[in-house]
Amino acid sequence: MSNIKLPTPLPVQQYARCVNDTQRPADYIGDWPTAGTVYPVRVLLHAHTGQPQVKVLGFYAERPYGAFAAHRFERVADVWLN
């Protein structure tokens, strides 16, 4: 058994396509994804509910926290980084 452990999180860049850009909350301040566009993302679990959320890398968001519901995106690719 090896003592080598993989880094956490894994060195992977995820990409996802926005499939639902409707129902933007009225109090949302920040960038909003456009349907059909592929974005570099990071999938994180919500601290309270444990549900997956998608954080679009490079987006500015002031409220609420800059993460989107997973149903708004479809996973396109995972690129392993060296």
All heavy atoms as an XYZ file, in Angstrom:
657
protein
N       0.848     -1.176      0.000
C       0.000      0.000      0.000
C       0.892      1.238      0.000
O       1.801      1.348      0.797
C      -0.890     -0.035      1.231
C      -1.848      1.085      1.332
S      -3.453      0.397      0.968
C      -4.377      1.852      0.817
N       0.604      2.165     -0.854
C       1.398      3.379     -1.006
C       0.973      4.446      0.004
O      -0.186      4.533      0.396
C       1.232      3.919     -2.420
O       1.897      5.133     -2.548
N       1.920      5.262      0.417
C       1.633      6.370      1.323
C       1.276      7.648      0.576
O       1.062      8.683      1.191
C       2.831      6.630      2.233
C       3.017      5.513      3.231
O       2.067      4.838      3.585
N       4.243      5.314      3.678
N       1.236      7.596     -0.749
C       0.941      8.773     -1.559
C      -0.554      9.029     -1.533
O      -1.360      8.137     -1.759
C       1.423      8.580     -3.003
C       2.940      8.382     -3.019
C       1.015      9.759     -3.868
C       3.488      8.011     -4.362
N      -0.924     10.273     -1.235
C      -2.334     10.656     -1.214
C      -2.580     11.708     -2.293
O      -1.734     12.569     -2.530
C      -2.717     11.213      0.150
C      -2.639     10.177      1.249
C      -3.110     10.746      2.560
C      -3.020      9.677      3.628
N      -3.500     10.156      4.916
N      -3.731     11.618     -2.923
C      -4.099     12.603     -3.925
C      -4.461     13.914     -3.243
O      -5.019     13.912     -2.148
C      -5.283     12.111     -4.756
C      -4.997     10.924     -5.666
C      -6.290     10.452     -6.305
C      -3.992     11.283     -6.724
N      -4.149     15.044     -3.901
C      -4.522     16.343     -3.311
C      -6.039     16.506     -3.289
O      -6.750     15.919     -4.091
C      -3.865     17.354     -4.244
C      -3.652     16.624     -5.517
C      -3.477     15.174     -5.170
N      -6.498     17.272     -2.340
C      -7.929     17.554     -2.257
C      -8.142     19.041     -2.450
O      -7.548     19.815     -1.728
C      -8.479     17.145     -0.879
O      -8.171     15.778     -0.688
C      -9.956     17.363     -0.785
N      -8.921     19.517     -3.375
C      -9.634     18.756     -4.382
C      -8.698     18.256     -5.477
O      -7.584     18.745     -5.603
C     -10.637     19.755     -4.941
C      -9.975     21.080     -4.767
C      -9.171     20.953     -3.485
N      -9.170     17.297     -6.259
C      -8.365     16.755     -7.343
C      -8.007     17.860     -8.334
O      -8.784     18.803     -8.515
C      -9.134     15.651     -8.064
C      -9.387     14.391     -7.252
C     -10.276     13.442     -8.039
C      -8.092     13.717     -6.881
N      -6.857     17.740     -8.996
C      -6.457     18.778     -9.968
C      -7.234     18.639    -11.277
O      -6.712     18.202    -12.306
C      -4.969     18.514    -10.158
C      -4.825     17.049     -9.899
C      -5.832     16.727     -8.831
N      -8.504     18.994    -11.224
C      -9.390     18.862    -12.379
C     -10.071     20.197    -12.630
O     -10.547     20.848    -11.704
C     -10.470     17.785    -12.112
C     -11.493     17.738    -13.239
C      -9.839     16.429    -11.905
N     -10.108     20.605    -13.895
C     -10.883     21.780    -14.283
C     -12.164     21.275    -14.927
O     -12.123     20.532    -15.894
C     -10.107     22.668    -15.256
C     -10.903     23.849    -15.773
C     -11.363     24.751    -14.651
O     -10.559     25.332    -13.954
N     -12.663     24.868    -14.465
N     -13.298     21.667    -14.381
C     -14.582     21.224    -14.896
C     -15.176     22.294    -15.803
O     -14.983     23.491    -15.584
C     -15.548     20.955    -13.741
C     -15.050     19.904    -12.796
C     -15.863     19.855    -11.513
O     -16.297     20.887    -11.013
N     -16.049     18.666    -10.987
N     -15.900     21.829    -16.821
C     -16.598     22.727    -17.734
C     -18.049     22.298    -17.819
O     -18.351     21.104    -17.812
C     -15.970     22.693    -19.131
C     -14.591     23.297    -19.161
C     -13.465     22.523    -18.931
C     -14.416     24.652    -19.387
C     -12.194     23.070    -18.940
C     -13.150     25.224    -19.397
C     -12.054     24.422    -19.172
O     -10.806     24.979    -19.165
N     -18.953     23.280    -17.879
C     -20.381     22.986    -17.956
C     -21.066     23.997    -18.869
O     -20.647     25.151    -18.970
C     -21.009     23.029    -16.576
N     -22.125     23.526    -19.534
C     -22.922     24.375    -20.422
C     -24.176     24.808    -19.680
O     -24.852     23.993    -19.046
C     -23.320     23.598    -21.674
C     -24.228     24.381    -22.615
C     -24.625     23.583    -23.854
N     -23.451     23.362    -24.681
C     -22.893     22.167    -24.893
N     -23.389     21.087    -24.341
N     -21.833     22.053    -25.653
N     -24.488     26.080    -19.770
C     -25.715     26.598    -19.165
C     -26.894     26.152    -20.022
O     -26.901     26.367    -21.237
C     -25.666     28.116    -19.085
S     -27.169     28.835    -18.401
N     -27.875     25.514    -19.403
C     -29.061     25.052    -20.125
C     -30.324     25.795    -19.690
O     -31.365     25.655    -20.315
C     -29.269     23.526    -19.949
C     -28.153     22.765    -20.621
C     -29.386     23.142    -18.496
N     -30.224     26.587    -18.617
C     -31.396     27.289    -18.104
C     -30.954     28.635    -17.524
O     -30.355     28.678    -16.459
C     -32.083     26.446    -17.028
C     -33.330     27.096    -16.482
O     -33.638     28.243    -16.785
N     -34.058     26.367    -15.660
N     -31.254     29.711    -18.244
C     -30.892     31.046    -17.744
C     -32.120     31.874    -17.362
O     -32.055     33.084    -17.226
C     -30.024     31.797    -18.749
C     -30.732     32.063    -20.066
O     -31.880     31.586    -20.244
O     -30.145     32.740    -20.926
N     -33.245     31.192    -17.138
C     -34.477     31.894    -16.811
C     -34.594     32.118    -15.303
O     -33.818     31.600    -14.517
C     -35.700     31.083    -17.280
O     -35.700     29.822    -16.619
C     -35.665     30.869    -18.785
N     -35.571     32.886    -14.923
C     -35.937     33.145    -13.529
C     -34.789     33.712    -12.699
O     -34.509     33.250    -11.596
C     -36.491     31.882    -12.874
C     -37.737     31.378    -13.538
C     -38.223     30.079    -12.951
O     -37.490     29.356    -12.299
N     -39.487     29.774    -13.197
N     -34.156     34.746    -13.244
C     -33.122     35.439    -12.477
C     -33.790     36.149    -11.302
O     -34.748     36.910    -11.492
C     -32.401     36.443    -13.369
C     -31.347     37.228    -12.656
C     -30.672     38.207    -13.590
N     -29.718     39.018    -12.848
C     -28.638     39.542    -13.376
N     -28.374     39.357    -14.653
N     -27.824     40.257    -12.649
N     -33.315     35.930    -10.078
C     -33.927     36.597     -8.924
C     -33.813     38.121     -9.034
O     -32.801     38.646     -9.512
C     -33.106     36.089     -7.739
C     -32.474     34.826     -8.210
C     -32.260     35.000     -9.677
N     -34.837     38.820     -8.593
C     -34.863     40.280     -8.692
C     -33.756     40.927     -7.873
O     -33.233     41.977     -8.257
C     -36.222     40.808     -8.236
N     -33.348     40.302     -6.765
C     -32.320     40.893     -5.911
C     -30.914     40.399     -6.230
O     -29.977     40.699     -5.501
C     -32.643     40.633     -4.440
C     -32.609     39.152     -4.081
O     -32.654     38.310     -5.001
O     -32.536     38.841     -2.883
N     -30.748     39.662     -7.343
C     -29.431     39.125     -7.693
C     -28.541     40.234     -8.215
O     -28.922     40.989     -9.114
C     -29.562     38.014     -8.744
C     -28.252     37.341     -9.034
C     -27.803     36.303     -8.246
C     -27.447     37.765    -10.083
C     -26.591     35.682     -8.489
C     -26.236     37.156    -10.331
C     -25.812     36.119     -9.537
O     -24.613     35.514     -9.773
N     -27.342     40.357     -7.664
C     -26.371     41.350     -8.100
C     -25.132     40.607     -8.579
O     -24.480     39.919     -7.794
C     -25.996     42.307     -6.955
C     -27.229     43.059     -6.481
C     -24.910     43.280     -7.399
C     -27.010     43.882     -5.233
N     -24.816     40.721     -9.860
C     -23.637     40.053    -10.395
C     -23.869     39.517    -11.791
O     -24.897     39.760    -12.419
N     -22.875     38.769    -12.293
C     -22.947     38.176    -13.624
C     -23.944     37.024    -13.627
O     -24.075     36.296    -12.638
C     -21.575     37.663    -14.046
C     -20.552     38.781    -14.184
O     -20.955     39.891    -14.576
O     -19.375     38.540    -13.893
N     -24.626     36.848    -14.756
C     -25.607     35.784    -14.907
C     -25.248     34.975    -16.154
O     -24.930     35.545    -17.188
C     -27.003     36.385    -15.051
C     -28.096     35.384    -14.950
C     -28.796     34.841    -15.984
C     -28.618     34.794    -13.761
N     -29.720     33.949    -15.507
C     -29.634     33.900    -14.139
C     -28.320     34.926    -12.414
C     -30.349     33.148    -13.221
C     -29.040     34.175    -11.503
C     -30.044     33.302    -11.905
N     -25.289     33.647    -16.101
C     -24.911     32.835    -17.262
C     -25.928     32.937    -18.395
O     -27.098     33.242    -18.171
C     -24.880     31.408    -16.697
C     -25.798     31.444    -15.524
C     -25.678     32.827    -14.957
N     -25.448     32.676    -19.613
C     -26.277     32.703    -20.805
C     -26.470     31.282    -21.301
O     -25.502     30.519    -21.376
C     -25.592     33.542    -21.901
O     -25.311     34.840    -21.374
C     -26.470     33.675    -23.118
N     -27.694     30.930    -21.634
C     -27.990     29.575    -22.107
C     -27.166     29.243    -23.349
O     -27.022     30.073    -24.249
C     -29.473     29.429    -22.403
N     -26.614     28.034    -23.380
C     -25.829     27.568    -24.517
C     -24.341     27.845    -24.418
O     -23.561     27.330    -25.203
N     -23.923     28.650    -23.463
C     -22.513     29.002    -23.311
C     -21.832     28.030    -22.353
O     -22.401     27.643    -21.347
C     -22.377     30.437    -22.773
O     -23.103     31.322    -23.630
C     -20.921     30.871    -22.737
N     -20.599     27.647    -22.695
C     -19.814     26.750    -21.848
C     -18.914     27.591    -20.949
O     -18.251     28.514    -21.413
C     -18.964     25.780    -22.699
C     -18.069     24.924    -21.825
C     -19.868     24.913    -23.558
N     -18.905     27.260    -19.647
C     -18.143     28.000    -18.660
C     -17.226     27.072    -17.872
O     -17.575     25.913    -17.630
C     -19.087     28.674    -17.648
C     -20.005     29.703    -18.241
C     -21.326     29.398    -18.534
C     -19.553     30.982    -18.510
C     -22.176     30.340    -19.065
C     -20.397     31.937    -19.041
C     -21.709     31.615    -19.320
O     -22.541     32.556    -19.851
N     -16.059     27.593    -17.427
C     -15.258     26.831    -16.463
C     -15.947     26.942    -15.109
O     -16.332     28.035    -14.690
C     -13.903     27.538    -16.468
C     -14.210     28.935    -16.903
C     -15.397     28.838    -17.814
N     -16.156     25.810    -14.454
C     -16.936     25.805    -13.219
C     -16.252     24.976    -12.143
O     -15.305     24.238    -12.406
C     -18.357     25.244    -13.455
C     -19.116     26.083    -14.453
C     -18.318     23.793    -13.874
N     -16.791     25.101    -10.965
C     -16.422     24.254     -9.839
C     -17.714     23.855     -9.144
O     -18.533     24.720     -8.812
C     -15.516     25.017     -8.887
C     -14.980     24.158     -7.786
C     -13.868     24.865     -7.053
N     -13.433     24.012     -5.960
C     -12.877     24.442     -4.864
N     -12.651     25.727     -4.718
N     -12.524     23.605     -3.929
N     -17.915     22.563     -8.961
C     -19.129     22.075     -8.319
C     -18.835     21.888     -6.829
O     -17.912     21.177     -6.450
C     -19.613     20.754     -8.949
C     -20.848     20.243     -8.238
C     -19.894     20.947    -10.435
N     -19.625     22.578     -5.996
C     -19.461     22.535     -4.547
C     -20.774     22.119     -3.908
O     -21.842     22.282     -4.495
C     -19.065     23.923     -4.029
C     -17.832     24.557     -4.643
C     -17.745     26.017     -4.242
C     -16.610     23.809     -4.202
N     -20.708     21.606     -2.701
C     -21.912     21.271     -1.962
C     -22.340     22.457     -1.105
O     -21.506     23.115     -0.485
C     -21.675     20.050     -1.081
C     -21.359     18.754     -1.816
C     -21.136     17.632     -0.823
C     -22.459     18.395     -2.795
N     -23.632     22.717     -1.071
C     -24.179     23.781     -0.238
C     -23.935     23.422      1.225
O     -24.120     22.276      1.639
C     -25.667     23.942     -0.510
C     -26.268     25.126      0.159
N     -26.725     25.093      1.457
C     -26.480     26.387     -0.286
C     -27.207     26.270      1.777
N     -27.067     27.081      0.744
N     -23.503     24.382      2.009
C     -23.109     24.130      3.397
C     -24.258     23.620      4.268
O     -24.042     22.793      5.147
C     -22.536     25.402      4.014
N     -25.473     24.085      4.014
C     -26.601     23.709      4.867
C     -27.394     22.520      4.327
O     -27.788     21.640      5.078
C     -27.543     24.892      5.073
C     -26.885     26.041      5.751
N     -26.509     26.012      7.080
C     -26.505     27.259      5.294
C     -25.933     27.161      7.407
N     -25.923     27.935      6.331
N     -27.629     22.502      3.011
C     -28.487     21.464      2.437
C     -27.711     20.267      1.898
O     -28.288     19.200      1.735
C     -29.327     22.034      1.291
O     -28.456     22.444      0.224
C     -30.185     23.196      1.766
N     -26.434     20.462      1.570
C     -25.648     19.383      0.993
C     -25.910     19.161     -0.486
O     -25.363     18.244     -1.093
N     -26.746     19.986     -1.103
C     -27.059     19.879     -2.530
C     -25.921     20.472     -3.363
O     -25.306     21.462     -2.962
C     -28.355     20.627     -2.847
C     -29.573     20.069     -2.153
C     -29.902     18.670     -2.648
O     -29.808     18.383     -3.829
N     -30.276     17.806     -1.721
N     -25.627     19.880     -4.536
C     -24.564     20.441     -5.379
C     -24.957     21.804     -5.946
O     -26.114     22.027     -6.301
C     -24.404     19.409     -6.484
C     -25.645     18.613     -6.485
C     -26.225     18.682     -5.104
N     -23.981     22.704     -5.983
C     -24.148     24.019     -6.592
C     -22.988     24.258     -7.541
O     -21.885     23.761     -7.325
C     -24.167     25.114     -5.538
C     -25.396     25.112     -4.678
C     -25.424     26.332     -3.783
O     -24.420     26.715     -3.204
N     -26.584     26.952     -3.688
N     -23.231     25.038     -8.569
C     -22.226     25.319     -9.586
C     -21.727     26.741     -9.403
O     -22.508     27.694     -9.434
C     -22.818     25.131    -10.996
C     -21.799     25.490    -12.058
C     -23.309     23.704    -11.183
N     -20.422     26.887     -9.221
C     -19.791     28.198     -9.142
C     -19.069     28.421    -10.459
O     -18.200     27.638    -10.834
C     -18.810     28.272     -7.991
C     -18.081     29.599     -7.936
C     -17.573     29.878     -6.559
C     -16.836     31.184     -6.487
N     -17.593     32.327     -6.872
N     -19.447     29.469    -11.179
C     -18.812     29.790    -12.453
C     -17.563     30.602    -12.154
O     -17.633     31.666    -11.548
C     -19.769     30.564    -13.382
C     -19.065     30.912    -14.682
C     -21.025     29.751    -13.657
N     -16.421     30.079    -12.567
C     -15.145     30.750    -12.298
C     -15.029     32.012    -13.137
O     -15.333     32.014    -14.319
C     -13.987     29.797    -12.592
C     -14.015     28.490    -11.806
C     -12.827     27.626    -12.202
C     -14.010     28.744    -10.318
N     -14.635     33.093    -12.503
C     -14.477     34.367    -13.192
C     -15.702     35.257    -13.134
O     -15.643     36.407    -13.551
N     -16.819     34.751    -12.628
C     -18.026     35.565    -12.508
C     -17.944     36.417    -11.249
O     -17.467     35.984    -10.218
C     -19.263     34.678    -12.404
C     -19.942     34.404    -13.722
C     -19.250     34.434    -14.906
C     -21.282     34.098    -13.768
C     -19.865     34.174    -16.105
C     -21.918     33.831    -14.952
C     -21.215     33.874    -16.130
N     -18.453     37.644    -11.362
C     -18.595     38.514    -10.206
C     -20.009     38.334     -9.680
O     -20.981     38.363    -10.438
C     -18.372     39.975    -10.601
C     -18.861     40.939     -9.555
C     -18.095     41.199     -8.435
C     -20.095     41.562     -9.681
C     -18.550     42.073     -7.459
C     -20.554     42.433     -8.705
C     -19.771     42.680     -7.603
O     -20.224     43.535     -6.637
N     -20.142     38.131     -8.390
C     -21.471     38.035     -7.785
C     -21.400     38.588     -6.368
O     -20.563     38.189     -5.577
C     -21.948     36.599     -7.766
N     -22.288     39.519     -6.090
C     -22.336     40.131     -4.769
C     -23.339     39.415     -3.875
O     -23.062     39.141     -2.728
C     -22.729     41.598     -4.932
C     -22.493     42.437     -3.713
C     -22.708     43.902     -4.022
O     -22.057     44.415     -4.954
O     -23.536     44.529     -3.351
N     -24.511     39.122     -4.415
C     -25.549     38.402     -3.685
C     -26.259     37.490     -4.654
O     -26.443     37.860     -5.806
C     -26.598     39.355     -3.124
C     -26.123     40.252     -2.077
C     -27.242     41.008     -1.434
N     -28.321     41.354     -2.340
C     -29.206     42.270     -2.083
N     -29.179     42.937     -0.974
N     -30.161     42.528     -2.927
N     -26.807     36.415     -4.305
C     -26.525     35.606     -3.127
C     -25.398     34.617     -3.393
O     -25.621     33.572     -3.982
C     -27.845     34.902     -2.842
C     -28.482     34.765     -4.201
C     -27.971     35.923     -5.023
N     -24.242     34.932     -3.033
C     -23.068     34.061     -2.948
C     -22.451     33.592     -4.264
O     -21.453     32.927     -4.250
C     -23.358     32.838     -2.069
C     -24.019     33.205     -0.784
C     -25.309     32.799     -0.510
C     -23.368     34.005      0.141
C     -25.935     33.159      0.665
C     -23.991     34.376      1.326
C     -25.270     33.947      1.578
O     -25.884     34.310      2.715
N     -23.035     33.860     -5.391
C     -22.412     33.555     -6.671
C     -22.425     32.104     -7.093
O     -21.697     31.727     -7.995
N     -23.237     31.274     -6.491
C     -23.349     29.876     -6.907
C     -24.747     29.654     -7.469
O     -25.711     30.272     -7.043
C     -23.091     28.941     -5.737
N     -24.835     28.762     -8.463
C     -26.091     28.509     -9.147
C     -26.550     27.081     -8.888
O     -25.739     26.193     -8.639
C     -25.918     28.725    -10.654
C     -25.464     30.110    -11.006
C     -24.118     30.374    -11.213
C     -26.360     31.148    -11.112
C     -23.684     31.646    -11.522
C     -25.938     32.429    -11.421
C     -24.599     32.679    -11.629
N     -27.839     26.854     -9.000
C     -28.392     25.511     -8.831
C     -27.874     24.599     -9.942
O     -27.693     25.029    -11.088
C     -29.915     25.564     -8.867
N     -27.640     23.351     -9.602
C     -27.065     22.395    -10.552
C     -27.967     22.141    -11.752
O     -27.470     21.811    -12.834
C     -26.743     21.091     -9.843
N     -29.281     22.321    -11.614
C     -30.175     22.053    -12.747
C     -30.023     23.077    -13.873
O     -30.512     22.861    -14.969
C     -31.641     22.002    -12.278
C     -32.224     23.338    -11.953
N     -32.136     23.889    -10.689
C     -32.887     24.234    -12.713
C     -32.731     25.067    -10.687
N     -33.194     25.301    -11.910
N     -29.329     24.159    -13.624
C     -29.112     25.170    -14.658
C     -27.955     24.814    -15.609
O     -27.761     25.474    -16.618
C     -28.811     26.531    -14.035
C     -29.972     27.121    -13.288
C     -29.641     28.535    -12.839
N     -30.722     29.131    -12.102
C     -31.759     29.757    -12.658
N     -31.844     29.854    -13.954
N     -32.704     30.276    -11.904
N     -27.192     23.780    -15.272
C     -26.013     23.429    -16.057
C     -25.977     21.948    -16.386
O     -26.511     21.134    -15.644
C     -24.730     23.780    -15.279
C     -24.516     25.249    -15.127
C     -25.071     25.936    -14.058
C     -23.758     25.951    -16.039
C     -24.885     27.293    -13.907
C     -23.572     27.315    -15.898
C     -24.128     27.985    -14.830
N     -25.314     21.614    -17.506
C     -24.997     20.228    -17.824
C     -23.486     20.124    -17.968
O     -22.849     20.980    -18.574
C     -25.708     19.748    -19.083
C     -25.198     20.341    -20.373
C     -25.883     19.785    -21.602
O     -26.697     18.855    -21.468
O     -25.595     20.278    -22.686
N     -22.945     19.080    -17.402
C     -21.495     18.880    -17.415
C     -21.041     18.553    -18.829
O     -21.656     17.741    -19.517
C     -21.187     17.727    -16.490
C     -19.816     17.665    -16.006
C     -19.783     16.597    -14.947
N     -18.500     16.505    -14.338
C     -18.284     15.876    -13.225
N     -19.283     15.285    -12.612
N     -17.087     15.839    -12.714
N     -19.962     19.208    -19.253
C     -19.450     19.005    -20.605
C     -18.139     18.229    -20.574
O     -17.979     17.258    -21.308
C     -19.241     20.362    -21.323
C     -18.595     20.172    -22.669
C     -20.560     21.088    -21.458
N     -17.207     18.636    -19.719
C     -15.889     17.997    -19.708
C     -15.191     18.211    -18.381
O     -15.451     19.176    -17.668
C     -15.026     18.559    -20.832
N     -14.291     17.283    -18.075
C     -13.363     17.413    -16.952
C     -11.963     17.309    -17.537
O     -11.655     16.324    -18.203
C     -13.553     16.293    -15.919
C     -14.880     16.398    -15.188
O     -15.454     17.498    -15.154
O     -15.330     15.377    -14.655
N     -11.142     18.297    -17.298
C      -9.773     18.309    -17.819
C      -8.811     18.148    -16.652
O      -8.809     18.955    -15.730
C      -9.478     19.625    -18.585
C      -8.046     19.650    -19.074
C     -10.450     19.807    -19.726
N      -8.025     17.077    -16.699
C      -7.024     16.845    -15.661
C      -5.841     17.779    -15.880
O      -5.345     17.900    -16.998
C      -6.555     15.394    -15.683
C      -7.566     14.476    -15.087
C      -8.633     13.911    -15.717
C      -7.636     14.070    -13.733
N      -9.369     13.170    -14.845
C      -8.777     13.245    -13.616
C      -6.861     14.313    -12.614
C      -9.139     12.663    -12.416
C      -7.226     13.726    -11.417
C      -8.343     12.910    -11.330
N      -5.414     18.457    -14.834
C      -4.311     19.406    -14.921
C      -3.010     18.741    -14.479
O      -3.002     17.941    -13.560
C      -4.592     20.609    -14.027
C      -5.924     21.325    -14.299
C      -6.161     22.395    -13.260
C      -5.960     21.887    -15.690
N      -1.942     19.073    -15.131
C      -0.630     18.542    -14.764
C       0.187     19.630    -14.112
O       0.291     20.698    -14.476
C       0.138     18.038    -15.979
C      -0.221     16.600    -16.262
O      -0.647     15.877    -15.397
N      -0.031     16.206    -17.512
